[in-house]
Amino acid sequence: MRPTVFILDSLTCLLCAVLLLSAYRRVKSGLLLWTGLCFIGLTLSNGLVFVDLVMLPDVDLYILRLSVGIVSMALMLYGLIWESR
């Protein structure tokens, strides 16, 4: 059951990223770009959760997962600050 939830979580983030980036191509709003990039990072982070906990349970990828999540959220924060000017 857990692997299914991890995969669905990654696919949901990927779908959000695709929708946001396709909207960015049409509208050219910077906030859509930064949010789409954030969701790409969250997709990678959720994929790493699956790899860490299901495929490679003996290898600890916690720091890598956390780093990818922090970088993706920093992209979102940067976009929010940059677009508020």
N, CA, C and O atoms as a DFTB+ gen file, in Angstrom:
340 C
 N C O
     1  1       0.812      -1.197       0.000
     2  2       0.000       0.000       0.000
     3  2       0.864       1.274       0.000
     4  3       0.555       2.232      -0.708
     5  1       1.938       1.281       0.789
     6  2       2.805       2.461       0.851
     7  2       3.426       2.802      -0.495
     8  3       3.442       3.977      -0.863
     9  1       3.947       1.816      -1.262
    10  2       4.523       2.178      -2.564
    11  2       3.507       2.827      -3.499
    12  3       3.856       3.717      -4.275
    13  1       2.267       2.389      -3.427
    14  2       1.238       2.983      -4.269
    15  2       1.012       4.446      -3.912
    16  3       0.855       5.290      -4.794
    17  1       0.996       4.737      -2.637
    18  2       0.816       6.122      -2.189
    19  2       1.991       6.981      -2.626
    20  3       1.793       8.115      -3.063
    21  1       3.210       6.466      -2.516
    22  2       4.395       7.226      -2.934
    23  2       4.364       7.513      -4.430
    24  3       4.697       8.617      -4.861
    25  1       3.969       6.530      -5.216
    26  2       3.909       6.714      -6.670
    27  2       2.814       7.711      -7.037
    28  3       3.030       8.585      -7.877
    29  1       1.645       7.590      -6.418
    30  2       0.560       8.522      -6.704
    31  2       0.911       9.946      -6.290
    32  3       0.515      10.905      -6.952
    33  1       1.646      10.079      -5.208
    34  2       2.091      11.399      -4.772
    35  2       3.029      12.022      -5.796
    36  3       2.906      13.204      -6.117
    37  1       3.955      11.238      -6.304
    38  2       4.879      11.741      -7.329
    39  2       4.142      12.105      -8.611
    40  3       4.425      13.133      -9.226
    41  1       3.205      11.269      -9.009
    42  2       2.451      11.547     -10.232
    43  2       1.574      12.791     -10.082
    44  3       1.396      13.540     -11.042
    45  1       1.034      13.011      -8.904
    46  2       0.235      14.211      -8.665
    47  2       1.091      15.469      -8.775
    48  3       0.677      16.455      -9.384
    49  1       2.277      15.433      -8.190
    50  2       3.184      16.585      -8.299
    51  2       3.619      16.806      -9.739
    52  3       3.740      17.946     -10.185
    53  1       3.854      15.720     -10.468
    54  2       4.237      15.840     -11.872
    55  2       3.108      16.448     -12.692
    56  3       3.354      17.299     -13.548
    57  1       1.881      16.024     -12.443
    58  2       0.741      16.584     -13.156
    59  2       0.600      18.076     -12.863
    60  3       0.346      18.862     -13.775
    61  1       0.762      18.468     -11.612
    62  2       0.704      19.888     -11.259
    63  2       1.793      20.676     -11.975
    64  3       1.544      21.774     -12.475
    65  1       2.998      20.118     -12.026
    66  2       4.104      20.799     -12.707
    67  2       3.814      20.965     -14.193
    68  3       4.058      22.031     -14.759
    69  1       3.299      19.923     -14.823
    70  2       2.990      20.004     -16.254
    71  2       1.907      21.048     -16.512
    72  3       2.023      21.845     -17.444
    73  1       0.867      21.049     -15.702
    74  2      -0.207      22.029     -15.888
    75  2       0.277      23.458     -15.658
    76  3      -0.088      24.368     -16.402
    77  1       1.097      23.655     -14.628
    78  2       1.607      24.994     -14.349
    79  2       2.533      25.484     -15.460
    80  3       2.447      26.639     -15.878
    81  1       3.410      24.617     -15.935
    82  2       4.347      25.037     -16.978
    83  2       3.651      25.225     -18.330
    84  3       4.065      26.072     -19.121
    85  1       2.615      24.455     -18.598
    86  2       1.872      24.679     -19.843
    87  2       1.085      25.990     -19.767
    88  3       0.939      26.687     -20.771
    89  1       0.580      26.325     -18.577
    90  2      -0.082      27.622     -18.407
    91  2       0.934      28.752     -18.543
    92  3       0.613      29.815     -19.076
    93  1       2.158      28.527     -18.066
    94  2       3.196      29.545     -18.205
    95  2       3.507      29.809     -19.685
    96  3       3.718      30.954     -20.083
    97  1       3.534      28.752     -20.487
    98  2       3.814      28.939     -21.917
    99  2       2.765      29.800     -22.597
   100  3       3.078      30.534     -23.535
   101  1       1.516      29.719     -22.131
   102  2       0.454      30.513     -22.732
   103  2       0.421      31.938     -22.190
   104  3       0.255      32.888     -22.955
   105  1       0.576      32.095     -20.877
   106  2       0.353      33.396     -20.232
   107  2       1.650      34.178     -20.028
   108  3       1.636      35.409     -20.023
   109  1       2.762      33.478     -19.861
   110  2       4.073      34.093     -19.597
   111  2       4.110      34.852     -18.273
   112  3       4.745      35.902     -18.171
   113  1       3.431      34.320     -17.264
   114  2       3.487      34.906     -15.927
   115  2       4.636      34.249     -15.161
   116  3       4.736      33.023     -15.099
   117  1       5.480      35.065     -14.591
   118  2       6.657      34.551     -13.905
   119  2       6.327      33.659     -12.716
   120  3       7.047      32.700     -12.436
   121  1       5.251      33.972     -12.024
   122  2       4.864      33.177     -10.864
   123  2       4.504      31.745     -11.261
   124  3       4.766      30.808     -10.506
   125  1       3.909      31.571     -12.432
   126  2       3.621      30.219     -12.925
   127  2       4.906      29.444     -13.188
   128  3       4.976      28.242     -12.929
   129  1       5.915      30.131     -13.700
   130  2       7.199      29.473     -13.954
   131  2       7.832      29.000     -12.658
   132  3       8.242      27.844     -12.555
   133  1       7.916      29.876     -11.670
   134  2       8.565      29.500     -10.416
   135  2       7.794      28.406      -9.696
   136  3       8.394      27.515      -9.093
   137  1       6.477      28.467      -9.753
   138  2       5.669      27.439      -9.111
   139  2       5.823      26.106      -9.844
   140  3       5.883      25.056      -9.205
   141  1       5.886      26.138     -11.156
   142  2       6.111      24.912     -11.925
   143  2       7.459      24.287     -11.627
   144  3       7.570      23.066     -11.509
   145  1       8.494      25.126     -11.504
   146  2       9.818      24.614     -11.156
   147  2       9.831      24.016      -9.748
   148  3      10.506      23.019      -9.492
   149  1       9.080      24.635      -8.844
   150  2       8.960      24.097      -7.487
   151  2       8.327      22.717      -7.522
   152  3       8.790      21.809      -6.831
   153  1       7.286      22.544      -8.306
   154  2       6.620      21.249      -8.371
   155  2       7.474      20.198      -9.080
   156  3       7.330      19.007      -8.805
   157  1       8.349      20.611      -9.976
   158  2       9.295      19.650     -10.554
   159  2      10.232      19.144      -9.458
   160  3      10.514      17.949      -9.373
   161  1      10.707      20.058      -8.627
   162  2      11.555      19.660      -7.510
   163  2      10.826      18.776      -6.520
   164  3      11.403      17.818      -6.006
   165  1       9.559      19.081      -6.243
   166  2       8.781      18.242      -5.340
   167  2       8.527      16.863      -5.939
   168  3       8.457      15.871      -5.214
   169  1       8.388      16.801      -7.260
   170  2       8.262      15.502      -7.924
   171  2       9.525      14.679      -7.721
   172  3       9.455      13.486      -7.424
   173  1      10.676      15.317      -7.881
   174  2      11.941      14.617      -7.653
   175  2      12.070      14.176      -6.198
   176  3      12.526      13.067      -5.919
   177  1      11.675      15.031      -5.289
   178  2      11.748      14.700      -3.874
   179  2      10.846      13.508      -3.543
   180  3      11.248      12.607      -2.806
   181  1       9.645      13.506      -4.081
   182  2       8.732      12.393      -3.834
   183  2       9.214      11.113      -4.515
   184  3       9.004      10.017      -3.995
   185  1       9.850      11.247      -5.662
   186  2      10.451      10.078      -6.305
   187  2      11.578       9.506      -5.467
   188  3      11.755       8.290      -5.389
   189  1      12.337      10.391      -4.843
   190  2      13.408       9.928      -3.958
   191  2      12.863       9.247      -2.706
   192  3      13.508       8.348      -2.166
   193  1      11.697       9.656      -2.240
   194  2      11.059       8.960      -1.115
   195  2      10.766       7.521      -1.513
   196  3      11.018       6.598      -0.739
   197  1      10.236       7.327      -2.711
   198  2       9.949       5.978      -3.196
   199  2      11.224       5.153      -3.309
   200  3      11.270       4.001      -2.877
   201  1      12.255       5.751      -3.892
   202  2      13.522       5.032      -4.041
   203  2      14.123       4.708      -2.685
   204  3      14.624       3.603      -2.473
   205  1      14.077       5.660      -1.769
   206  2      14.684       5.490      -0.451
   207  2      13.961       4.433       0.374
   208  3      14.607       3.559       0.953
   209  1      12.653       4.495       0.438
   210  2      11.915       3.634       1.348
   211  2      11.471       2.307       0.740
   212  3      11.232       1.347       1.473
   213  1      11.357       2.235      -0.585
   214  2      10.856       1.012      -1.212
   215  2      11.955       0.268      -1.952
   216  3      12.155      -0.926      -1.727
   217  1      12.671       0.961      -2.833
   218  2      13.648       0.271      -3.679
   219  2      14.966       0.011      -2.969
   220  3      15.550      -1.061      -3.126
   221  1      15.441       0.970      -2.193
   222  2      16.723       0.843      -1.502
   223  2      16.540       1.092      -0.004
   224  3      16.993       2.117       0.505
   225  1      15.887       0.176       0.706
   226  2      15.629       0.444       2.132
   227  2      16.891       0.459       2.992
   228  3      16.867       0.997       4.099
   229  1      17.981      -0.112       2.515
   230  2      19.217      -0.136       3.290
   231  2      20.044       1.140       3.131
   232  3      20.946       1.401       3.926
   233  1      19.735       1.931       2.106
   234  2      20.482       3.160       1.841
   235  2      19.673       4.339       2.382
   236  3      18.469       4.432       2.145
   237  1      20.335       5.230       3.104
   238  2      19.661       6.394       3.682
   239  2      19.796       7.590       2.748
   240  3      20.882       8.151       2.598
   241  1      18.698       7.974       2.126
   242  2      18.680       9.126       1.232
   243  2      17.951      10.316       1.851
   244  3      17.497      11.210       1.137
   245  1      17.840      10.326       3.157
   246  2      17.066      11.359       3.846
   247  2      17.605      12.761       3.558
   248  3      16.838      13.670       3.242
   249  1      18.908      12.934       3.666
   250  2      19.508      14.262       3.455
   251  2      19.295      14.717       2.014
   252  3      19.003      15.889       1.775
   253  1      19.436      13.815       1.060
   254  2      19.221      14.160      -0.352
   255  2      17.763      14.539      -0.593
   256  3      17.480      15.527      -1.270
   257  1      16.833      13.751      -0.037
   258  2      15.403      14.057      -0.185
   259  2      15.083      15.421       0.399
   260  3      14.385      16.225      -0.218
   261  1      15.601      15.673       1.594
   262  2      15.340      16.944       2.260
   263  2      15.965      18.108       1.493
   264  3      15.358      19.175       1.390
   265  1      17.156      17.919       0.961
   266  2      17.833      18.975       0.202
   267  2      17.057      19.343      -1.058
   268  3      16.897      20.522      -1.374
   269  1      16.580      18.339      -1.769
   270  2      15.803      18.604      -2.986
   271  2      14.516      19.346      -2.637
   272  3      14.122      20.269      -3.350
   273  1      13.865      18.957      -1.559
   274  2      12.651      19.646      -1.129
   275  2      12.917      21.085      -0.728
   276  3      12.126      21.974      -1.046
   277  1      14.011      21.321      -0.041
   278  2      14.349      22.682       0.386
   279  2      14.671      23.561      -0.819
   280  3      14.241      24.713      -0.879
   281  1      15.416      23.033      -1.767
   282  2      15.754      23.816      -2.963
   283  2      14.492      24.144      -3.755
   284  3      14.341      25.265      -4.242
   285  1      13.590      23.180      -3.889
   286  2      12.371      23.455      -4.645
   287  2      11.492      24.489      -3.941
   288  3      10.901      25.345      -4.599
   289  1      11.400      24.419      -2.615
   290  2      10.627      25.418      -1.896
   291  2      11.314      26.786      -1.935
   292  3      10.641      27.817      -1.927
   293  1      12.642      26.800      -1.977
   294  2      13.370      28.063      -2.114
   295  2      13.089      28.704      -3.472
   296  3      13.002      29.927      -3.573
   297  1      12.948      27.887      -4.513
   298  2      12.569      28.419      -5.824
   299  2      11.206      29.097      -5.761
   300  3      11.011      30.173      -6.326
   301  1      10.281      28.469      -5.080
   302  2       8.947      29.051      -4.934
   303  2       9.016      30.367      -4.149
   304  3       8.390      31.356      -4.530
   305  1       9.764      30.369      -3.077
   306  2       9.900      31.571      -2.259
   307  2      10.559      32.697      -3.047
   308  3      10.130      33.849      -2.966
   309  1      11.600      32.367      -3.808
   310  2      12.267      33.364      -4.639
   311  2      11.292      33.934      -5.658
   312  3      11.259      35.144      -5.882
   313  1      10.500      33.068      -6.272
   314  2       9.519      33.534      -7.247
   315  2       8.468      34.428      -6.624
   316  3       8.065      35.427      -7.221
   317  1       8.022      34.080      -5.433
   318  2       7.031      34.920      -4.763
   319  2       7.597      36.296      -4.427
   320  3       6.916      37.310      -4.582
   321  1       8.847      36.323      -3.964
   322  2       9.475      37.609      -3.627
   323  2       9.750      38.414      -4.898
   324  3       9.495      39.617      -4.937
   325  1      10.270      37.753      -5.936
   326  2      10.624      38.429      -7.180
   327  2       9.386      39.007      -7.860
   328  3       9.435      40.116      -8.391
   329  1       8.273      38.264      -7.850
   330  2       7.069      38.726      -8.536
   331  2       6.296      39.770      -7.745
   332  3       5.419      40.430      -8.302
   333  1       6.600      39.939      -6.456
   334  2       5.880      40.932      -5.670
   335  2       6.405      42.340      -5.905
   336  3       5.771      43.310      -5.491
   337  1       7.536      42.466      -6.551
   338  2       8.128      43.791      -6.813
   339  2       7.435      44.505      -7.923
   340  3       7.811      45.627      -8.265
